Amino acid sequence: MTHRFIKSEDGAITVDWVVLTFGVTITGLAMMGTIGPSLGRMAISVVDALEATVGSIYEGSTIVAYRSNYDFAGDTSAWTGASSTYVDGFGEVLGPIAGSGGLESVTTNFDIGAEAESATLTFDLLAFDSLDGEDAVLYIDGVEVGRMTSDQGYLTWTPGDVEGISLSATTLSEGEHLGGMQNDTSQNWWRDAASRITITVDDPGATLDFGFGSTANQDVSDESWAIDNFIIESTVAASTEPLG
């Protein structure tokens, strides 16, 4: 029988629902077997079918082994270089993040497990105010993997070419007065943008570092970046063997 467990951000262990459903069904069918030979034979047939179904669910597939998510409305102690701030039009976000010459200035680390086959990071990247050709620079394990450029609220995405890492970006909004640190709709140069970034890392190892830098060259009250709705998941190959 398959035994698989999902480790959440706080370390809690959740038994996969298939195992629970399977166990309850087996118990019920075993009780039916005491009623009579015909019902017993039917129970055995159904049990065989269930065993085949459970095996097929996991054969050649993957399951989520680790998941961590941040909406930045609470504790941000796992992050260095930035903290949670309320920003007009966006609510609680990680930021505003000032310029760092493009070097990593915000970092965090995830213990995703040595068995991880891949890890996927998804988050909203927010560009505030008068950014005019400056970049947000994304890092995985200290290596630059992509850049987002904002020019008066209009975005240009430049993914890196790093083996084993794939990236995508979806524009959610651009060239609009969404809020930001300068929530002043009378000034055309104070425009904002939002995009959703997805980074997938193959064979990430037991831990994964995420980093962020910026080439913004004015005060953080005038131009900056922020991160919101951050989720990371790692997956492992499904099998009929227990993890431990």
N, C-alpha and C positions, 0 to 999 in steps of 0.2 A: 504494500500500500504506500502511496506517495505521502511523504512528510516534508512539507516546505513551510518556511516561516518568513515573515516580512518584518524587518527591523525598521522602526520609525525613527523620527528625529530624536525623541527622548529615550530611545533604547527599548521601548516596549516591544514585545513579541506577539504577533497576531497569527494564529493558526489559519492556514488557507481554508476558505469556505468549502472547497471540494472535499477535503479530508473530513470536516465535520458532517457534511451532508451524507457522505459515503458511510461514516460510522453509524449515524442514526438509522440509515436505511438498512444496514446489515443487521443491527439489533432488532429492528421490526421484523425483518424477514426470518431471522432465527426463531423468534417467538411463533411465527406462522408455521414453522416447521414442526412444532409440537402438536398442531391441530389435527393433522392427518397426512397420510402418505402423499396424496395428490397435491395438497397445498405445499407440502415439503418439497416435492419435485419442482413445482412452479417457483418456489423461493430460490432453489438452487439455480434454475435457469436465469432468473432475474439477476441474481448475484453475479453469475458469469458474465452477463451482459454489462452489468455495472463495472466489473473489473476491466473489461475490454474498453469501455468508454473512458474510465479514469486514465488508463494507460494511454489512450489516443490523445487525451487532452494535453498531456505533458510531453509526449514523444516529439522530439525535434522542435520544441518551442522554448521560450524563455519566460521567466517570471520576475517580478520586481522584488529585489532583495533589500533595497535601502531606498528611503525617500525622506527628503528634508525640504521644508518650504518656509519662506519668510514673506510676510506682507508688511514687515517693518513697523507694525503698530505696537510691538512690544520690545522684548529684549534683543539687542543687537550686539551683545558682548562677543559673539563668535566672529565679528567683523572688526578689522583694524583699519584705521584711517578715515572712517566716516561713521556717522551715527544717524539715528532716525530724526527726521524733522518734518513738521507740517508745512506743506507747500501749497499755496493757493491753486486751486484747480486740480490738485492731484492727491491731497491728503497726506498721510504718513508715508515717507519714502526714505531710502538710504541716500542721503545727500543733504544739501547740494555739494557736489564734488568739484573742487577747484582744480586749476591747472597744475600739472606736475612735470611739464616738459615731455609728456608722453610716457614717463616711467610709471611703474606700478606704485600707486599710492594707497589703494584700497585692496585688502586681501582677506581671504578666508580659506579654511581647509576643511575637507570632508573625509571622514573615515568610512569608505564605501564597501570595504571588504575585499579580501584577496581573491575571492572567486568571481568577482565582477567581470563579465565579458564586455560590457559597455556601460557608459554613463552619459546621461543626457541632461543638459542644463537649459532651462527656459526662463527668460525674464524680460521685463519691459525696460527698455532703455529710453530715458527721458532727456531731451535737450531743452535747456531753458534760455530764454531772453536773447541777448545780442551776439550769440555765437556766429561768427562770420568766416567760416572755413576752418574751424578748429575741430579736432578729432576726439572721439572716445576710443581708447585703445584697450582691447580685451586680451587677457593672458590666461593660459592654462599651463600650470606647472612652470611658471616663469618664462614661458615662450609666448611671444606675440602671435595671436591667431586671427585677428581681424580688427578692422577699424570702421567706425561710423563717423561721417563728417556731416556737420550741420552748418548750413549757410543761410542765415536769416530764417531759420525754421524749415529749410528744405534739405532733405537727407540724401547722402550718397554712401552706399555700403560697399566696402572693400574687404572681402574675405581673404584670409591668408591661405597659403598652400603648405600645410603641415601634415605630414604623413599620419594617417590614423585619426585625423580630426576633420569633421565636416561641419559646415556652418550654414545658416540661412537667416534672413532678416525679412520681416514683413512690416511695412509701414502702416501704422495705425492712424496717425494724424500728422500733418505737417503744414507749415506756413500759417498757423493759426494762433490767436491769442488764447492759450489754454490756461494761463496763470503764471507759474514760475515765480522767481524772486522779485521780478519787476512786473507786477500785474497791472500794466498801464497800456490800455488799448489805444491811447492817443498817439503812441509812438510806433511807427511801422517797423522799426528795426527790432523791437522786442517781441519776437515771435517764437513760438515753441513747436516742438515736434515729439512724437512718440513712436517707437517701433518695438516689435517683439523679436527677440534674438533666440535662436536655438543652436546649441553647440552639442555635438555628439562625439564622444571620445571612445575609440575602440581600445580594448585591453588597457584600461586606465591604471591598473595596479591597485593596491590596497587603499591608497589615499589619493586625493585629487585636490590641487590648489587652484583657486580662481583668483585672478587679479584684474585690476582696472586702473587705467591711467588716463590723463587728459592733456591736450595741448592748448587748452584755454589760456589766454594771455591777459585777461582782465580780472578785476576783482570778482569774487564769487557772487557778490550781490548783483553783478551786471551780466555775467555769463557763467554757466555751470552745467553739469550733468547730474543725473540721479538714476537709481535702480529701484525697481518695484516688482512685486509678485514673482519672487525668485523661487524656482523649484529645481531640485536635482534628484534624479533617480538613477539607480544602477540596476542592471539585470544580470541574472545568472541563467545558465542552461538548466532546464527542468529535467529531472530524472526521477527514478523510483527509489533513489538512495537518500537517506537522511543527511542533512547538512552537517550534523555533528559527527 
